[in-house]
């Protein structure tokens, strides 16, 4: 998508602000980044205020690199007058965001199996809902399982794995628990990994983030999605599909059974709110 008309700037900024998915927002931001003419100061401010928010997105195939490059391109297209009018927002962008609070490490409670956690494959989501649920606690448990670094709910979190915002419409409780206990058993097509075999016999397995004529950049660690491994194309012997999942196994092993059910309850409530 390429924008040439200044008339398209305002509606595209609006789309940027209202899009639910981070990747859609990044797409709209990217289409606007090099446009120099047709901006009002107010539109420029809305755009750069999104960049302040957008750089906080964790994970994803774009991994934040796109947002940083978008910022550089957009700043380069600013006129002197707009740069002066947006000095406060540009200062925010020049300041590194504070890291997320560290989540306290929890000991392993049990190496869970799906059978330990759910009795019947046909158990409905309603079985996990109770009036006594503490919503904020469910969210904390989701973070404690390191899931927020791999997956997202309502636009927050990583996107190394599927979006769980509409989970009750896409997965059964059994399917979700099975994918958490054994992530490699069924990897969605959009999140499959590859193995890059080099000419000297080394193998790098991960999700391809950037692929160019000069190199391939792969994400090899779901819990550190910003750390990429770059392999020069001149050294690549072959690239083959991998059955491995980038999602680590055992994410639920630090939670008690009741806590896992409480986390499921929080997820289904978020799903209901998203409908």
C-alpha positions as CSV (number, residue, x, y, z in Angstrom):
1,X,0.0,0.0,0.0
2,X,1.5,3.4,-1.0
3,X,-0.1,6.7,-0.2
4,X,0.3,9.5,-2.6
5,X,-2.6,11.8,-1.8
6,X,-2.5,14.0,1.3
7,X,-6.3,13.3,1.6
8,X,-5.4,9.8,2.7
9,X,-3.3,10.9,5.7
10,X,-6.1,11.6,8.1
11,X,-8.1,8.4,7.5
12,X,-4.9,6.3,7.7
13,X,-3.9,7.9,11.0
14,X,-7.4,7.1,12.3
15,X,-7.0,3.4,11.1
16,X,-3.6,3.4,12.9
17,X,-5.3,4.5,16.2
18,X,-8.3,2.1,16.1
19,X,-6.7,-1.1,14.6
20,X,-6.9,-3.9,17.2
21,X,-3.8,-5.9,16.1
22,X,-0.3,-4.6,16.6
23,X,0.8,-5.8,13.2
24,X,-2.1,-3.9,11.5
25,X,-1.1,-0.8,13.4
26,X,2.6,-1.2,12.3
27,X,1.4,-1.7,8.7
28,X,-0.5,1.7,8.8
29,X,2.4,3.4,10.5
30,X,4.8,2.1,7.8
31,X,2.7,3.4,5.0
32,X,2.7,6.9,6.4
33,X,6.3,7.1,7.4
34,X,7.9,8.7,4.3
35,X,5.1,11.1,3.4
36,X,6.4,14.7,3.7
37,X,3.5,16.9,2.5
38,X,-0.1,17.2,3.6
39,X,0.4,16.8,7.3
40,X,-1.0,19.2,9.9
41,X,0.8,19.5,13.2
42,X,-2.2,17.8,14.9
43,X,-2.0,14.7,12.6
44,X,1.8,14.6,13.0
45,X,1.4,14.6,16.8
46,X,-1.2,11.8,16.7
47,X,1.2,9.8,14.5
48,X,4.2,10.3,16.7
49,X,2.2,9.6,19.9
50,X,1.4,6.2,18.4
51,X,5.1,5.6,17.9
52,X,5.7,6.2,21.6
53,X,3.1,3.5,22.3
54,X,4.1,1.2,19.4
55,X,7.7,0.8,20.5
56,X,6.4,-1.0,23.6
57,X,5.0,-3.9,21.7
58,X,6.8,-7.0,22.7
59,X,7.9,-9.9,20.4
60,X,6.3,-10.5,17.0
61,X,7.9,-11.1,13.8
62,X,8.6,-7.4,13.5
63,X,10.2,-7.7,17.0
64,X,10.1,-3.9,17.4
65,X,12.7,-3.4,14.7
66,X,10.1,-2.2,12.2
67,X,8.8,0.4,14.8
68,X,12.3,1.7,15.3
69,X,13.0,2.0,11.6
70,X,9.6,3.6,11.1
71,X,10.4,6.2,13.7
72,X,13.8,7.0,12.0
73,X,12.2,7.4,8.6
74,X,9.3,9.5,9.9
75,X,11.6,11.8,11.8
76,X,13.7,12.2,8.7
77,X,10.6,13.5,6.8
78,X,9.8,16.2,9.4
79,X,10.0,19.8,8.4
80,X,11.9,22.1,10.7
81,X,8.6,23.7,11.9
82,X,7.0,20.4,12.7
83,X,10.1,19.2,14.4
84,X,10.0,22.2,16.7
85,X,6.2,21.8,17.4
86,X,6.7,18.1,18.3
87,X,9.8,18.6,20.4
88,X,8.1,17.1,23.5
89,X,7.0,13.9,21.7
90,X,10.4,13.5,20.0
91,X,12.0,13.8,23.4
92,X,9.9,10.9,24.7
93,X,11.0,8.8,21.7
94,X,14.6,9.7,22.4
95,X,14.3,8.3,25.9
96,X,14.5,4.5,26.2
97,X,11.3,3.1,27.8
98,X,11.5,1.6,31.2
99,X,11.8,-2.2,31.2
100,X,8.8,-4.2,32.3
101,X,8.9,-5.1,36.0
102,X,10.7,-8.4,36.5
103,X,8.4,-11.3,37.2
104,X,9.4,-13.2,40.3
105,X,10.8,-16.6,39.3
106,X,8.6,-19.5,40.6
107,X,9.8,-23.0,41.4
108,X,8.5,-26.0,39.4
109,X,5.3,-27.3,41.0
110,X,4.8,-30.3,38.8
111,X,5.5,-31.5,35.2
112,X,1.9,-31.3,34.1
113,X,0.2,-33.5,31.5
114,X,-3.1,-32.6,29.9
115,X,-4.8,-35.4,31.8
116,X,-3.7,-33.8,35.1
117,X,-5.4,-30.5,34.2
118,X,-8.6,-31.4,32.4
119,X,-10.7,-34.6,32.7
120,X,-12.6,-34.5,29.4
121,X,-11.7,-33.4,25.9
122,X,-15.2,-31.9,25.6
123,X,-15.0,-29.8,28.8
124,X,-16.5,-26.3,28.0
125,X,-15.0,-23.0,28.8
126,X,-17.9,-22.3,31.2
127,X,-16.5,-25.0,33.5
128,X,-13.7,-22.6,34.4
129,X,-15.8,-19.6,35.3
130,X,-16.7,-18.8,38.9
131,X,-18.1,-15.7,40.5
132,X,-15.1,-15.6,42.9
133,X,-12.4,-15.1,40.2
134,X,-9.9,-12.3,40.8
135,X,-9.4,-10.8,37.4
136,X,-6.1,-9.1,38.2
137,X,-4.7,-12.3,39.7
138,X,-5.6,-14.3,36.5
139,X,-3.6,-11.8,34.5
140,X,-0.6,-12.0,36.9
141,X,-0.7,-15.8,36.6
142,X,-0.6,-15.5,32.8
143,X,2.5,-13.3,33.1
144,X,4.0,-15.7,35.7
145,X,3.8,-18.5,33.2
146,X,5.9,-16.3,30.8
147,X,3.0,-16.4,28.4
148,X,3.0,-12.6,27.9
149,X,6.4,-12.8,26.3
150,X,5.2,-15.3,23.7
151,X,1.5,-14.5,23.1
152,X,-0.7,-11.5,23.3
153,X,-4.2,-10.8,24.7
154,X,-6.1,-7.7,23.5
155,X,-3.0,-6.3,21.8
156,X,-0.6,-6.6,24.7
157,X,2.2,-9.1,24.8
158,X,4.3,-10.9,22.3
159,X,3.3,-12.5,19.0
160,X,5.6,-15.4,18.8
161,X,2.5,-17.6,19.3
162,X,-1.2,-17.1,18.4
163,X,-3.3,-14.2,19.6
164,X,-5.4,-15.5,22.5
165,X,-7.9,-12.5,22.6
166,X,-10.7,-14.6,21.0
167,X,-9.6,-17.9,22.5
168,X,-13.0,-19.3,23.3
169,X,-14.0,-19.1,19.7
170,X,-10.8,-20.6,18.3
171,X,-9.8,-23.3,20.8
172,X,-11.3,-25.6,23.3
173,X,-9.8,-25.6,26.9
174,X,-8.3,-29.1,26.1
175,X,-6.7,-27.8,22.9
176,X,-5.2,-24.8,24.7
177,X,-3.8,-26.9,27.5
178,X,-2.4,-29.5,25.1
179,X,-0.6,-26.7,23.1
180,X,0.9,-25.3,26.4
181,X,2.0,-28.7,27.7
182,X,3.4,-29.9,24.3
183,X,3.9,-26.9,22.0
184,X,5.5,-29.0,19.3
185,X,2.5,-31.3,18.8
186,X,0.6,-28.9,16.7
187,X,2.2,-25.6,15.5
188,X,0.0,-23.2,13.6
189,X,1.2,-22.5,10.1
190,X,1.9,-18.8,10.7
191,X,4.2,-19.7,13.6
192,X,6.2,-22.6,12.2
193,X,10.0,-22.6,12.4
194,X,12.6,-23.4,9.9
195,X,16.1,-24.9,10.1
196,X,18.8,-23.0,8.3
197,X,21.7,-25.3,7.5
198,X,25.0,-23.6,6.8
199,X,27.8,-24.8,4.5
200,X,30.0,-25.7,7.4
201,X,27.2,-27.9,9.0
202,X,25.8,-25.6,11.6
203,X,22.0,-25.5,12.0
204,X,20.0,-22.5,13.2
205,X,16.4,-23.2,14.0
206,X,13.8,-20.4,14.6
207,X,11.2,-18.2,13.0
208,X,12.4,-16.1,10.0
209,X,12.0,-12.4,10.9
210,X,13.9,-10.8,8.0
211,X,14.9,-12.4,4.7
212,X,17.0,-10.5,2.2
213,X,19.4,-11.3,-0.6
214,X,22.3,-10.7,1.9
215,X,21.1,-12.5,5.1
216,X,18.4,-14.3,7.0
217,X,17.5,-13.2,10.5
218,X,15.9,-15.7,12.8
219,X,14.3,-15.5,16.2
220,X,15.5,-18.5,18.1
221,X,14.3,-17.8,21.7
222,X,10.6,-17.0,22.3
223,X,11.5,-15.6,25.7
224,X,14.0,-13.2,24.2
225,X,12.3,-12.3,20.9
226,X,14.4,-9.2,20.3
227,X,17.6,-11.3,20.1
228,X,18.0,-12.3,16.4
229,X,20.5,-14.7,14.9
230,X,21.7,-13.4,11.5
231,X,23.0,-15.9,8.9
232,X,24.7,-14.5,5.7
233,X,23.0,-15.9,2.6
234,X,26.4,-16.8,1.2
235,X,26.8,-19.3,4.0
236,X,23.4,-21.0,3.6
237,X,23.3,-24.5,2.3
238,X,19.5,-25.0,2.6
239,X,16.5,-23.9,4.5
240,X,14.0,-26.6,5.5
241,X,10.8,-26.7,7.6
242,X,11.2,-27.6,11.2
243,X,8.8,-29.5,13.5
244,X,10.2,-27.8,16.5
245,X,8.1,-25.1,18.3
246,X,9.7,-21.8,19.3
247,X,7.2,-21.9,22.3
248,X,9.0,-23.5,25.2
249,X,7.5,-26.5,26.9
250,X,6.7,-26.4,30.6
251,X,5.3,-22.9,30.8
252,X,2.6,-24.1,33.2
253,X,4.9,-26.2,35.5
254,X,5.4,-23.3,38.0
255,X,1.6,-23.0,38.6
256,X,-0.7,-25.0,40.8
257,X,-3.6,-26.8,39.2
258,X,-6.0,-24.3,40.7
259,X,-3.9,-21.4,39.4
260,X,-3.9,-22.8,35.9
261,X,-7.7,-23.0,36.0
262,X,-7.9,-19.4,37.3
263,X,-5.7,-18.3,34.4
264,X,-8.0,-20.1,32.0
265,X,-10.9,-18.3,33.6
266,X,-9.2,-14.9,33.0
267,X,-8.5,-15.8,29.4
268,X,-12.1,-16.7,28.6
269,X,-13.3,-13.5,30.2
270,X,-11.0,-11.5,28.0
271,X,-12.3,-13.5,25.0
272,X,-15.9,-12.7,25.9
273,X,-15.0,-9.0,26.3
274,X,-13.4,-9.0,22.9
275,X,-16.6,-10.3,21.1
